[in-house]
Amino acid sequence: DKDGCDFNSYRMGDQKFFGKGAGYTVDTSKPISVVTQFITTDGTDNGDLKEMRRLYVQNGQVIQNSKICPDAIANLPAGAS
């Protein structure tokens, strides 16, 4: 599995999410903190994993991970998703 379990915003249809400059949601020319949250079914550290969330913090602003574009995924070549 070449891509593993990655989440590539560009490949998923959001070409302006991550890049260098003010034209991107996350500007890679400035410092970024990445926060990964592991949400469990019962809200405890030992519960069953329900969801993983990735957030970006830049200039004091919390940025949600990009949304996917189902049409972009449907049009990917076989094995590229």
PASEBA-1860 file (N, C-alpha, C; in nm, 3 decimals):
! residues 81
1> DKDGCDFN> 0.085/-0.117/0.000/0.000/0.000/0.000/0.090/0.124/0.000 ~ 0.120/0.173/-0.117/0.212/0.285/-0.135/0.175/0.407/-0.051 ~ 0.048/0.443/-0.047/0.005/0.564/0.024/-0.029/0.537/0.170 ~ -0.032/0.412/0.211/-0.067/0.381/0.349/-0.205/0.433/0.383 ~ -0.219/0.481/0.502/-0.347/0.535/0.547/-0.339/0.687/0.555 ~ -0.272/0.747/0.458/-0.255/0.892/0.461/-0.384/0.964/0.426 ~ -0.382/1.092/0.447/-0.491/1.180/0.405/-0.424/1.294/0.331 ~ -0.427/1.290/0.200/-0.361/1.388/0.117/-0.465/1.485/0.064
9> SYRMGDQK> -0.469/1.605/0.121/-0.571/1.704/0.084/-0.573/1.732/-0.065 ~ -0.455/1.750/-0.124/-0.446/1.780/-0.267/-0.508/1.668/-0.350 ~ -0.467/1.546/-0.322/-0.518/1.431/-0.398/-0.667/1.410/-0.376 ~ -0.717/1.453/-0.259/-0.858/1.435/-0.227/-0.945/1.550/-0.279 ~ -0.884/1.644/-0.354/-0.963/1.747/-0.420/-0.950/1.888/-0.365 ~ -0.870/1.909/-0.260/-0.855/2.043/-0.202/-0.713/2.093/-0.231 ~ -0.694/2.147/-0.352/-0.561/2.188/-0.396/-0.511/2.315/-0.328 ~ -0.593/2.385/-0.253/-0.552/2.510/-0.189/-0.547/2.498/-0.037
17> FFGKGAGY> -0.540/2.377/0.017/-0.540/2.361/0.162/-0.401/2.382/0.222 ~ -0.298/2.325/0.162/-0.166/2.317/0.224/-0.061/2.360/0.123 ~ 0.008/2.471/0.148/0.113/2.515/0.057/0.175/2.645/0.102 ~ 0.275/2.688/0.029/0.351/2.807/0.066/0.282/2.933/0.014 ~ 0.248/3.023/0.107/0.191/3.152/0.070/0.051/3.173/0.123 ~ 0.008/3.299/0.113/-0.122/3.340/0.168/-0.241/3.281/0.092 ~ -0.219/3.225/-0.025/-0.328/3.167/-0.103/-0.373/3.031/-0.055 ~ -0.310/2.979/0.052/-0.345/2.847/0.104/-0.407/2.858/0.242
25> TVDTSKPI> -0.493/2.765/0.275/-0.554/2.763/0.408/-0.447/2.748/0.515 ~ -0.356/2.653/0.497/-0.241/2.636/0.586/-0.118/2.683/0.508 ~ -0.059/2.792/0.553/0.056/2.853/0.485/0.185/2.791/0.539 ~ 0.250/2.708/0.456/0.369/2.637/0.502/0.492/2.726/0.515 ~ 0.481/2.853/0.478/0.593/2.945/0.498/0.594/3.002/0.639 ~ 0.493/2.968/0.720/0.482/3.014/0.859/0.477/2.894/0.953 ~ 0.513/2.915/1.082/0.509/2.804/1.178/0.368/2.744/1.190 ~ 0.364/2.611/1.207/0.238/2.536/1.218/0.254/2.437/1.333
33> SVVTQFIT> 0.149/2.421/1.412/0.141/2.311/1.508/0.035/2.215/1.457 ~ 0.066/2.086/1.461/-0.030/1.983/1.418/-0.076/1.910/1.542 ~ -0.208/1.900/1.559/-0.268/1.833/1.673/-0.346/1.713/1.621 ~ -0.316/1.595/1.674/-0.391/1.475/1.640/-0.467/1.430/1.763 ~ -0.598/1.416/1.751/-0.682/1.372/1.862/-0.734/1.232/1.834 ~ -0.732/1.150/1.940/-0.785/1.014/1.931/-0.911/1.011/2.017 ~ -1.026/1.002/1.954/-1.156/1.007/2.022/-1.205/0.863/2.044 ~ -1.242/0.833/2.169/-1.291/0.699/2.201/-1.442/0.699/2.219
41> TDGTDNGD> -1.500/0.581/2.213/-1.646/0.568/2.223/-1.699/0.616/2.356 ~ -1.619/0.601/2.463/-1.668/0.642/2.595/-1.598/0.767/2.649 ~ -1.513/0.831/2.568/-1.447/0.954/2.610/-1.332/0.935/2.708 ~ -1.288/0.811/2.729/-1.177/0.786/2.821/-1.052/0.750/2.741 ~ -0.938/0.745/2.810/-0.814/0.706/2.746/-0.810/0.559/2.709 ~ -0.895/0.478/2.770/-0.891/0.334/2.749/-1.007/0.281/2.665 ~ -1.095/0.368/2.618/-1.210/0.323/2.539/-1.170/0.281/2.399 ~ -1.265/0.223/2.328/-1.242/0.181/2.189/-1.232/0.304/2.099
49> LKEMRRLY> -1.136/0.304/2.009/-1.115/0.416/1.918/-1.235/0.432/1.825 ~ -1.287/0.554/1.821/-1.403/0.585/1.738/-1.364/0.674/1.620 ~ -1.270/0.766/1.645/-1.239/0.867/1.545/-1.100/0.924/1.570 ~ -1.034/0.962/1.462/-0.908/1.037/1.473/-0.930/1.171/1.404 ~ -0.886/1.278/1.468/-0.899/1.412/1.410/-0.762/1.475/1.400 ~ -0.739/1.548/1.292/-0.615/1.625/1.279/-0.654/1.771/1.264 ~ -0.592/1.853/1.347/-0.614/1.997/1.345/-0.480/2.066/1.324 ~ -0.484/2.182/1.266/-0.364/2.263/1.248/-0.386/2.393/1.325
57> VQNGQVIQ> -0.282/2.443/1.391/-0.290/2.571/1.460/-0.183/2.661/1.399 ~ -0.229/2.776/1.349/-0.138/2.870/1.287/-0.184/3.012/1.319 ~ -0.090/3.093/1.367/-0.122/3.231/1.407/-0.237/3.237/1.507 ~ -0.244/3.140/1.598/-0.349/3.136/1.699/-0.484/3.088/1.648 ~ -0.493/3.052/1.521/-0.618/3.006/1.462/-0.617/2.854/1.449 ~ -0.725/2.788/1.493/-0.740/2.643/1.477/-0.804/2.617/1.342 ~ -0.738/2.533/1.263/-0.785/2.502/1.128/-0.820/2.354/1.122 ~ -0.944/2.323/1.089/-0.988/2.185/1.073/-0.921/2.124/0.951
65> NSKICPDA> -0.901/1.993/0.950/-0.848/1.925/0.833/-0.940/1.952/0.714 ~ -0.886/1.949/0.595/-0.967/1.979/0.478/-1.076/1.873/0.458 ~ -1.178/1.913/0.388/-1.286/1.821/0.353/-1.252/1.755/0.220 ~ -1.297/1.634/0.202/-1.269/1.564/0.078/-1.373/1.598/-0.027 ~ -1.335/1.577/-0.151/-1.424/1.597/-0.265/-1.452/1.459/-0.325 ~ -1.570/1.404/-0.300/-1.599/1.267/-0.350/-1.577/1.251/-0.500 ~ -1.606/1.355/-0.578/-1.585/1.344/-0.723/-1.438/1.329/-0.756 ~ -1.350/1.398/-0.681/-1.206/1.387/-0.707/-1.157/1.245/-0.676
73> IANLPAGA> -1.210/1.186/-0.570/-1.170/1.049/-0.535/-1.220/0.951/-0.641 ~ -1.343/0.970/-0.686/-1.401/0.880/-0.785/-1.323/0.883/-0.916 ~ -1.257/0.996/-0.947/-1.186/1.010/-1.074/-1.038/0.974/-1.065 ~ -0.991/0.928/-0.948/-0.852/0.889/-0.937/-0.825/0.761/-1.015 ~ -0.704/0.747/-1.068/-0.669/0.621/-1.136/-0.677/0.504/-1.038 ~ -0.698/0.386/-1.088/-0.707/0.267/-1.001/-0.582/0.255/-0.916 ~ -0.600/0.231/-0.786/-0.491/0.213/-0.693/-0.431/0.341/-0.639 ~ -0.485/0.457/-0.677/-0.428/0.584/-0.634/-0.497/0.645/-0.514
81> S> -0.606/0.588/-0.467/-0.677/0.648/-0.354/-0.624/0.598/-0.223
END
